[in-house]
Amino acid sequence: MPEEFACEIKAPVLSDVGNQDLRIESTLEELPLYSFEVETNCPGSAIAAIFEKHPLLPGAILLSDGKFIGMISRQRLLEYLLRPQGIELFLQQPLSVLYSYARTQVLVLPGKMLVVEAARHALRRNPELQGEPLVVQTETKIYQLLNAQELNIAYWQIRGIETQMRFEFMQAQIIQSEKMASLGRLVDGVAHEILDPVGFIWGNLSYVSSYVQQLMEVVKAYEQLIPEVPAEIAQLKEEMEFDFLQEDLQRTLSSIRTGAERLKKLALGLQNFCHIDEVYAKPADLHACLDGVLLLLKSRLTVEIEVVKNYGLLPPLSCYAGQLSQVFMNILSNALDALINQSLTQKFAAEFRNAALTYLPAKATYKPRIEITTSVCAWNQKNNETHYSRGVMIKIADNGPGMSPQKQRQILESFSAEKRVEKETSLAVSYWIVTAKHGGQFNFKSRWRGAENHNDRDLQANTGTEFEIILPLI
C-alpha cells in the first residue's frame, strides 16, 4: 500500500442491545448500532473489503483528521463502482475522491431521541434517500450507524404496542363505563328509596305539628276549667318537665323538618350526579349542580374552610348536567385536597416546633377559602377578534399553596390525547368533558411560591389555583 494510503481500519462493532423489549419510550440507543469509522485518506478498496466481509454493515463513518465529516453508505459505494471505469477510479483512490462524488445529505440524530420521533424525521427525507442509514450521535460525541430498515421495524413494533395499549385502554374504559353506569343506577335506586320515606316524613310533619298544637290547646282548656290540679297529675307534670316539653316540642319538630329537608337535597344531589350517561343535552341549572356537589362534599368541608358563592344571573344551559357535576366534583376535590394538606402542615408545624410556620407572618390570619363565581360572558370561541359568542363562565378558585411549574406542565400535557391514553387523570377527563363534549374552554392558572420565598408576607394573597370553565350559550 502506498505511503499516502497508510491507514488503520478497525473492524466494525455492533452494539450489544440484547433481547430487550421495545417500549413507547424506547430511544435510538436501544437499537442495534454499528461503530465503523474510516479516515478519508484510506483507499476505497479497503472499505470495499470490509463491506464484503460484513454484509449487514450499512455504511461507514468518514473522518478527516479524527473529525466527523459525513457518511458513505454501502448502497452509494456500489452505485459508483457500477459506473464505467468506476472500479479503477474509486477503488484505487482515497475515500475523499469517492466522497466528493457520492456526497449526500446525512441525517444525524441524537441517541436519546425517541424511536417514533426519529422515524418521522427519516420519513421526511427525499425518496432517493429513504434507504440511506442514519447517523446516531451519542452524548460523548461518538457517531454510529443505524440501518434504516432496523428503524422501520422498530417503529412499526412500537406502533403495534401503541395500538395494543389503545385497544386495552378502550376495553378498560368500556368496562369502567359499565361499572360506573351500574353504580349510577344503583345509587339512583338508593336515592329513590331514600326519597320515599323522606316524603312520608315530610308529608306527615305538617299533620303531626297540627295534632300537637291541638293537643296543647286541649291541655290549656283543661287547666282553665280545672284550676285545682289533682296531686297525681301535678306530680306527673313535674316528673316529665311539662313546661320544658311544651317549649321543646316545637323545636324538635322544626329540627326533624330541617333534617328531612337536608336528606331530600342530598338524595336529589346523588340522583343528579349519577346521571352521567345521558344521551341528549338538557336544560339545567348550573347553580343547582354546584350546590349539589358542595352538599356531597359537605363531610370534607371542615369549619376552617370558607366557601364563597358569587352567583350571577344565569339562564338554563343546555348541557349534560351529570357530566358537568363530575367536572365540578373533580375541581373542588383537588382544591379541598390542597387546602386540607396545607392546614395539616401548619398544624403539625405549630405542634412540633411550638410556633407558627416560619414562612407565615406572626400575626397572620390565614383562612382557607374556595370562591365560586358564575356569570354570563362574551368569549372569542373561534379566535376571531371580530366574532364573539355568548357563554357562561364558571370560576373556581382557592387560596391554597398553588402548583409548581412542573406540576402545571404535567397537567397541561395530560390534556393531550396521547397522554390520556397513558394515564387518565380527573382533570384530563374534566378537560375532555368541557371541550369535546360541550364545545367549551377549560383553562387554569396557578400562583406558586417556592421554598426560597417563604418569608414573603404576602404569601397567601399571591398563591392559589383558579380553574375557568366557559360553556357556550345556544
Secondary structure, 3 states (H helix, E strand, C coil): CCHHHCCCCCCCEECCCCCCCCCCCCEHHHCCCEECEEECCCEHHHHHHHHHHCCCCCEEEEEECCEEEEEEEHHHHHHHHCCCCHHHHHHCCEHHHHHHHHCCCCCEEECCCEHHHHHHHHHCCCHHHCCCCEEEECCCCCEEEECHHHHHHHHHHHHHHHHHHHHHHHHHHHHHHHHHHHHHHHHHHHHHHHHHHHHHHHHHHHHHHHHHHHHHHHHHHHHHHCCCCCHHHHHHHHHCCHHHHHHHHHHHHHHHHHHHHHHHHHHHHHHHHHCCCCCCCEEECHHHHHHHHHHHCCCCCCCCCEEEEECCCCCCEEECHHHHHHHHHHHHHHHHHHHHHHHHHHHHHHHHHCCCCCCCCCCCCCCCEEEEEEEEEEECCCCCCCCCEEEEEEEEEECCCCCCHHHHHHHHHHCCHHHHHHCCCHHHHHHHHHHHHCCCEEEEEEECCCHHHCCCCCCHHHCEEEEEEEEECC
